[in-house]
Amino acid sequence: MSLSLDPEVAQALAPMAAVTADATPPVGDVATRRAVLEGIIAHAGDAQPMPADVTTTDYHVTAGDGAQILMRWYTKDGSSPGSAALFLHGGGMILGSVDLFDGPVARYVSASGVPILSVDYRRAPEHPHPTPVEDAHTALTWLHHHAADLGVDTGRIAVMGDSAGGGLAAALSILARDRGGPAIARQILIMPMLDDRTTVPDPHIAPFALWSYDDNATGWGALLGEAAGGSDVPAHAAPARISDPAGLPAAYIEVGQLDIFRDEDLTYAVRLSRAGVDVEFHLHPGVPHEFESIAHTTDIARRVTADRVRVLRSL
């Protein structure tokens, strides 16, 4: 039998497929991808209501090169923080922003009661590696330094992200381990983008890919330049390149069976497990990359969201 979309998900994605049918920019075309995909992300965010019980506060931190990095702190009204998560948004390393992911982050906070610091890290190609992961590390350091003021226990801080943000959360976990801190209690990796070598199409997945192999080559090329796919890519850029995962934080990893990141995420979960890292892994059949942002009313979307909320609550 061949792979197929979950029927509910297929119905929800059909209108988007019609809109994007002619949007096939060549590898390296970042501008078109930003225009098309940021429009889809904005539409998906507007399709769900914003929680009325979440308050946001904007902060800024100075990066090592003097740039000001926006960070947005989300809290649920009436909740006692204790734990917290640092969130890194998706976008293939080339697109997205804190504003575009306002809705999903607010909904995680409303449902879990756990406050989240969302980071507006700088994107490639204008800011290639190591800028994005260094921005994330700067924000994590800020969160630790201000934990007492925010009511946060520094031993209960997770890093979390989806897609490219999941890859950055994994890279940040490696970078923090290698630098001796700040401490990370758990890495929550949602369909993470981990391996710059994922560029050869799998014929079983390619027809369903919402983030395509050409998109992936574009994102990694923007982040790494000519080094992408070569022998000298560091794990702080592409976490799949890690030589020894021992000592990394416990990980929650999920991915869809129709996602081009399926195999790299499966492999990463196995490698972490073999290195003695506690891993919870979910492979969801019949769903492609970022499906739940559009097909948010489906049964599988409700299940994956419940899992993420459960993990946040466990911090």
C-alpha positions as CSV (number, residue, x, y, z in Angstrom):
1,M,0.0,0.0,0.0
2,S,1.1,3.5,-0.7
3,L,1.1,6.3,1.9
4,S,-1.9,8.6,2.0
5,L,-3.2,11.7,3.8
6,D,-5.4,11.4,6.8
7,P,-8.9,12.0,5.3
8,E,-9.8,14.8,7.7
9,V,-6.4,16.5,7.0
10,A,-6.8,16.1,3.3
11,Q,-10.1,17.9,3.3
12,A,-8.7,20.7,5.4
13,L,-5.6,21.1,3.2
14,A,-7.4,21.0,-0.1
15,P,-8.0,24.8,-0.4
16,M,-4.4,25.6,0.4
17,A,-3.2,23.1,-2.2
18,A,-5.2,25.0,-4.8
19,V,-3.7,28.3,-3.8
20,T,-0.1,27.0,-3.8
21,A,-0.3,24.8,-6.9
22,D,1.5,27.4,-9.1
23,A,3.9,28.6,-6.4
24,T,7.0,26.6,-7.2
25,P,9.9,29.0,-6.9
26,P,13.4,27.7,-7.8
27,V,15.9,26.7,-5.2
28,G,17.5,29.8,-3.7
29,D,14.4,32.1,-4.1
30,V,14.0,33.3,-0.6
31,A,11.8,36.3,-1.4
32,T,9.0,34.3,-3.1
33,R,9.0,31.8,-0.3
34,R,8.7,34.5,2.3
35,A,5.8,36.1,0.5
36,V,3.8,32.9,0.0
37,L,4.6,31.0,3.2
38,E,4.3,34.0,5.6
39,G,0.9,34.7,4.0
40,I,-0.2,31.1,4.7
41,I,1.1,31.3,8.3
42,A,-0.7,34.6,8.9
43,H,-4.0,33.2,7.5
44,A,-3.7,30.1,9.7
45,G,-3.0,32.2,12.8
46,D,-6.0,34.4,12.1
47,A,-8.3,31.3,11.7
48,Q,-8.1,30.5,15.4
49,P,-9.2,32.8,18.2
50,M,-6.6,34.5,20.4
51,P,-7.0,33.5,24.1
52,A,-8.4,36.2,26.3
53,D,-6.5,35.1,29.3
54,V,-2.9,35.6,28.1
55,T,-0.9,38.8,28.7
56,T,2.2,39.7,26.7
57,T,5.2,41.9,27.5
58,D,7.9,42.8,25.1
59,Y,11.6,42.8,26.1
60,H,14.8,43.4,24.2
61,V,18.2,42.0,24.8
62,T,21.5,43.0,23.2
63,A,23.2,40.3,21.1
64,G,27.0,39.9,21.0
65,D,27.3,42.1,17.9
66,G,25.2,44.8,19.4
67,A,21.9,44.1,17.7
68,Q,18.7,44.4,19.7
69,I,16.7,41.1,19.8
70,L,12.9,41.2,20.5
71,M,11.6,38.7,23.0
72,R,7.9,38.4,23.9
73,W,6.9,37.1,27.3
74,Y,3.5,35.3,27.4
75,T,1.8,34.6,30.8
76,K,-1.6,33.2,31.6
77,D,-3.6,35.5,33.8
78,G,-3.8,34.2,37.4
79,S,-1.2,31.5,37.0
80,S,2.0,31.0,39.0
81,P,4.9,30.5,36.6
82,G,7.4,28.2,38.3
83,S,8.4,26.6,35.0
84,A,8.9,28.3,31.6
85,A,9.8,27.6,28.0
86,L,11.9,29.5,25.4
87,F,10.1,29.3,22.0
88,L,11.8,29.5,18.6
89,H,9.4,29.9,15.7
90,G,9.4,27.9,12.5
91,G,10.2,29.2,9.0
92,G,12.9,27.1,7.4
93,M,15.6,29.4,8.8
94,I,14.5,32.1,6.3
95,L,11.1,33.4,7.3
96,G,8.7,33.9,10.2
97,S,8.7,36.2,13.2
98,V,7.4,36.5,16.8
99,D,4.3,38.4,15.5
100,L,3.4,35.6,13.0
101,F,3.5,33.0,15.7
102,D,1.7,35.1,18.3
103,G,-1.5,32.9,18.1
104,P,0.1,29.5,18.5
105,V,2.3,30.6,21.4
106,A,-0.6,32.3,23.2
107,R,-2.7,29.1,22.8
108,Y,0.1,26.9,24.3
109,V,0.3,29.3,27.3
110,S,-3.5,29.5,27.8
111,A,-3.9,25.7,27.6
112,S,-0.8,24.8,29.8
113,G,-0.5,27.7,32.2
114,V,3.3,27.7,31.5
115,P,4.7,31.0,30.4
116,I,6.7,31.2,27.2
117,L,9.4,33.6,26.0
118,S,9.2,33.8,22.2
119,V,12.4,34.9,20.5
120,D,12.7,37.0,17.3
121,Y,16.0,35.5,16.2
122,R,17.6,36.9,13.1
123,R,17.0,34.9,9.9
124,A,19.2,33.7,7.0
125,P,20.4,34.6,4.4
126,E,20.8,38.1,5.8
127,H,22.1,36.6,9.1
128,P,23.6,33.1,8.4
129,H,24.9,30.7,11.0
130,P,25.9,31.2,13.8
131,T,23.7,34.3,14.2
132,P,20.3,32.5,14.7
133,V,21.5,30.0,17.4
134,E,23.6,32.7,19.1
135,D,20.5,34.9,19.3
136,A,18.7,32.0,20.9
137,H,21.5,31.4,23.4
138,T,21.5,35.2,24.3
139,A,17.8,35.0,25.0
140,L,18.2,31.8,27.1
141,T,20.9,33.5,29.1
142,W,18.6,36.5,29.6
143,L,15.8,34.3,30.8
144,H,18.0,32.6,33.3
145,H,19.3,36.0,34.6
146,H,15.8,37.4,34.9
147,A,14.2,34.2,36.2
148,A,13.7,35.5,39.8
149,D,12.0,38.6,38.6
150,L,9.7,36.6,36.3
151,G,8.9,34.0,39.0
152,V,10.7,31.2,37.1
153,D,12.7,28.3,38.6
154,T,15.9,28.1,36.5
155,G,15.8,24.3,36.9
156,R,12.5,24.1,35.1
157,I,13.2,26.0,31.8
158,A,12.6,24.1,28.5
159,V,13.5,25.1,24.9
160,M,10.8,24.5,22.4
161,G,10.3,25.1,18.7
162,D,8.6,23.8,15.5
163,S,10.3,23.1,12.2
164,A,13.4,25.4,11.9
165,G,12.6,26.5,15.4
166,G,12.7,22.9,16.5
167,G,16.1,22.6,14.8
168,L,17.3,25.7,16.6
169,A,16.0,24.4,19.9
170,A,18.0,21.2,19.4
171,A,21.1,23.2,18.3
172,L,20.7,25.5,21.4
173,S,20.6,22.4,23.6
174,I,23.9,21.2,22.1
175,L,25.4,24.7,22.4
176,A,24.4,25.1,26.0
177,R,25.8,21.7,26.9
178,D,29.1,22.5,25.2
179,R,29.4,25.9,26.9
180,G,28.3,24.6,30.3
181,G,25.0,26.4,30.4
182,P,22.5,27.9,30.8
183,A,20.7,24.8,32.0
184,I,17.9,23.3,29.9
185,A,15.3,21.0,31.6
186,R,13.8,19.6,28.4
187,Q,13.9,20.1,24.6
188,I,10.5,20.1,22.9
189,L,11.2,19.5,19.2
190,I,8.1,19.7,17.0
191,M,8.8,18.3,13.5
192,P,12.4,19.7,13.8
193,M,14.6,20.6,10.9
194,L,17.9,18.9,11.9
195,D,19.9,17.8,8.8
196,D,21.2,19.9,5.9
197,R,21.7,16.7,3.9
198,T,17.9,16.1,3.5
199,T,17.7,17.2,-0.1
200,V,17.1,14.0,-2.2
201,P,13.3,13.5,-2.6
202,D,11.6,10.4,-1.2
203,P,9.0,9.5,-3.8
204,H,6.6,8.3,-1.1
205,I,6.7,11.7,0.7
206,A,7.3,14.3,-2.0
207,P,3.7,14.4,-3.3
208,F,2.5,15.4,0.2
209,A,5.3,17.7,1.2
210,L,4.1,21.1,2.5
211,W,7.8,22.0,3.0
212,S,9.5,20.6,-0.1
213,Y,13.0,19.3,-0.8
214,D,13.6,22.5,-2.8
215,D,12.4,24.6,0.1
216,N,14.8,22.6,2.4
217,A,17.8,23.1,0.0
218,T,16.9,26.9,0.0
219,G,16.7,27.1,3.8
220,W,19.9,25.3,4.5
221,G,21.7,27.1,1.7
222,A,20.7,30.4,3.1
223,L,21.9,29.4,6.6
224,L,25.2,27.7,5.6
225,G,26.1,28.9,2.2
226,E,28.3,26.6,0.1
227,A,29.1,24.5,3.3
228,A,25.6,23.0,3.2
229,G,25.7,19.3,2.6
230,G,29.5,19.2,3.0
231,S,31.7,17.6,5.6
232,D,32.4,20.6,7.8
233,V,28.9,21.5,9.0
234,P,28.8,21.9,12.8
235,A,26.2,20.4,15.1
236,H,25.4,23.9,16.4
237,A,24.0,24.6,12.9
238,A,22.6,21.1,12.0
239,P,22.0,19.0,15.1
240,A,22.0,15.8,13.1
241,R,25.7,16.3,12.7
242,I,26.4,15.8,16.4
243,S,29.1,13.2,17.1
244,D,28.1,12.4,20.7
245,P,24.6,13.3,22.1
246,A,25.4,12.2,25.6
247,G,24.5,14.8,28.3
248,L,21.8,16.5,26.2
249,P,18.4,17.4,27.9
250,A,15.5,15.0,27.8
251,A,13.7,15.3,24.5
252,Y,10.1,15.2,23.2
253,I,10.2,14.8,19.5
254,E,7.3,14.5,17.0
255,V,7.0,14.3,13.3
256,G,4.5,13.3,10.6
257,Q,4.9,10.3,8.4
258,L,4.5,12.5,5.3
259,D,7.0,15.1,6.5
260,I,10.4,15.3,4.7
261,F,12.0,15.5,8.2
262,R,10.6,12.1,9.1
263,D,13.8,10.1,8.7
264,E,16.2,12.7,10.3
265,D,13.9,13.0,13.3
266,L,13.6,9.2,13.7
267,T,17.3,8.9,13.5
268,Y,17.9,11.7,16.0
269,A,15.5,10.1,18.5
270,V,17.3,6.8,18.2
271,R,20.8,8.4,18.6
272,L,19.7,10.4,21.7
273,S,18.3,7.2,23.2
274,R,21.4,5.2,22.5
275,A,23.4,8.0,24.2
276,G,21.3,7.6,27.4
277,V,19.1,10.7,26.8
278,D,15.5,10.2,27.8
279,V,13.3,10.5,24.7
280,E,9.6,10.6,24.0
281,F,9.0,10.1,20.3
282,H,5.8,10.3,18.2
283,L,5.4,9.4,14.5
284,H,2.0,10.5,13.3
285,P,0.6,8.6,10.3
286,G,-1.1,10.4,7.4
287,V,0.1,13.9,8.1
288,P,2.7,16.3,6.4
289,H,4.8,19.1,7.8
290,E,3.0,21.8,9.9
291,F,-0.4,20.2,9.0
292,E,-2.1,21.2,12.3
293,S,-1.7,25.0,11.6
294,I,-4.3,24.6,8.8
295,A,-6.1,21.4,9.7
296,H,-6.5,22.6,13.3
297,T,-10.1,21.2,13.8
298,T,-9.1,17.6,12.9
299,D,-8.8,14.8,15.4
300,I,-5.1,14.3,14.9
301,A,-4.4,18.0,15.3
302,R,-6.2,18.0,18.7
303,R,-4.2,15.0,19.8
304,V,-0.8,16.4,18.8
305,T,-1.7,19.7,20.5
306,A,-2.8,17.9,23.7
307,D,0.6,16.1,23.7
308,R,2.5,19.4,23.5
309,V,0.5,20.9,26.3
310,R,1.0,17.8,28.4
311,V,4.7,18.0,28.0
312,L,4.7,21.7,28.9
313,R,2.7,21.0,32.0
314,S,5.2,18.3,33.1
315,L,8.0,20.8,33.4
